[in-house]
Amino acid sequence: MQNKDIVIKPILGIDTIPVRHAVLRQGKPIDACVLPQDDLDTTFHFGLYYKNQLVGVCTLVADQSPLFSDANQYRLRAMGILEQHQGLHFGKQLLTHGIDFLKTKNIDRLWFNARLVALNFYKNNGFETIGNQFDIPDVGPHYTMHKSLK
């Protein structure tokens, strides 16, 4: 795999739907893939293309968590890499791209609710859990995770 085969670029919310559906909302209606914040001016979507095919997506939304005192917080939503492309470090590249982008916007903290299956991925990328495990109905157990971007 060559770096020239990988491109990460801004995309529209609607462009995230096929990957979200395949990775995060499999078996659910397409409508379940749409986030309320998808079309806000403060929301940013990134797609990772491998050999011109969209294989990974992430969404960054302005969202203040009461768990943190930072003034400028963003939340990672609906990040996923198509199953056949997992394990190739695409997730790390996409996450790093998003973090670097938020730093240019002077965002202080990135936080999100992580599924248990993704916990080690995020820990290996410098994120920490806060609080106890909790359940999101119809999705499963999660932890809130975060990282200072200062």
N, C-alpha and C positions, 0 to 999 in steps of 0.2 A: 504494500500500500504506500503510495506516495502522497506527500502533502498537497501537491497540485490537484489531487483527486478530491480533496476536502475543501469545501467552501462553507463558511458560516456567514449568514446575512440576515438582515431584517426581513420579516414576512408579515403578512396580514393574519389576523386572528382566524379567519376562515381557512387559511392555508394549513393551520395546525390540526384541523379536525381529523384528517385520515390517520395521522400518527397517534393522536390522542385516543381515537377510537380503537385502534389496533392494540395499543399498549396499556392504556389506563381504563378504558370503558368497554372492553370486549364483551359482546353479548348484550350490551345495553343500547337503547335507541341513540341515534346520532345526536339528538337534542341534548343528551346527557354530556356531550363533549364541549358544549358552549359554556363559557364562563361569563358571569354578569359584567365583568370588567373588560372583556375582549376588545371592545371598540372605543374605550376611553383614550383620550389624548395622552394620558399619563401611563398607559400600558404599552409595553414593548414585547414583541414576539421575535424570536430568532429561530431560524431553521438551519440545521446542518445537512448539507448536501454531500453525498458521496457518489462520485461519477455521475453527477447531474441528477441524482435521485434524492428526494427528501427522505432522510432516514431518522432524523431527530428534531425535536422541538422543545422550546421552553418559553414560558411566559413570565414576565416580570410586572407586578402590579404595585402601585402605591397603596400601602396598607399598614397602618400603625397597630402594632400589637401592644396591649397593656402590660405585657411581660417585660418590655424593654423601655428605657427612658430616652433612647435616642430620638432626636427630632425628626430625622429623615430616614424612614424605614421603607424597604421594599420587600415584597413577598414573592417567592418563587412558586409558580403554579404550573401544574400539568406538564412537567418535564418528562420526556420519554424518548427512548431510542428503540426503533423496530427490533424485535427479538433476534432476527438473523444478523443484526449488526452490533449486538451487545457484546461486551468483552473486548472491543477493539479500541477502547479509550475515547470513543466519540463522546460519551457522556461527560467525561472530564474536560474535553476540549470545549464543549458547548457551555458547561457550567463556568469554566474559566472565562470564556468570552463574555458571558452575562455579568460576571463579577467585575471584570475590567470595564465594561460599559457603565455599570452603576457607579464605579469609582469616578469616572469622568463627569458624572452628574452630582458628585459630592454626597452620595448616599452613605449613611453611617452604618447601617446594619441590614443584612439580608436574613430573612427568616422564612420558615415554611413548616408545613406538616408533612412528615415523611412516613411512607409506608415502611413496615418492618423489613420487607425484602430489600429496601434501598438504604437502610440505616448504615451499614458498613461502607457503602459507596460514599455517602456524605461525610461520615467520620474520617475516611481516608482523604477527603478533600478539605479537611480543616473545620468542619462544622461540629457543634456540640449539641447534645440534647438538653432540654430544660423541662422540668416537671415530670409527671408520670405518663405512662402509656395510656392512651384513650382510644375509643372506638368511634369511627365515622360510619354511620349506618350505611349498609349496602356497599361499603368499600373495604372496611376492616380496621385492624389496629394500626395506630400511628404514634409518633412522638413529634413534638415541636422541636425544631432544630434551628440553630442560628449561628451567625458569624459576624464579627465586627469587620467593617470594611475601612476603618480609619487607619 
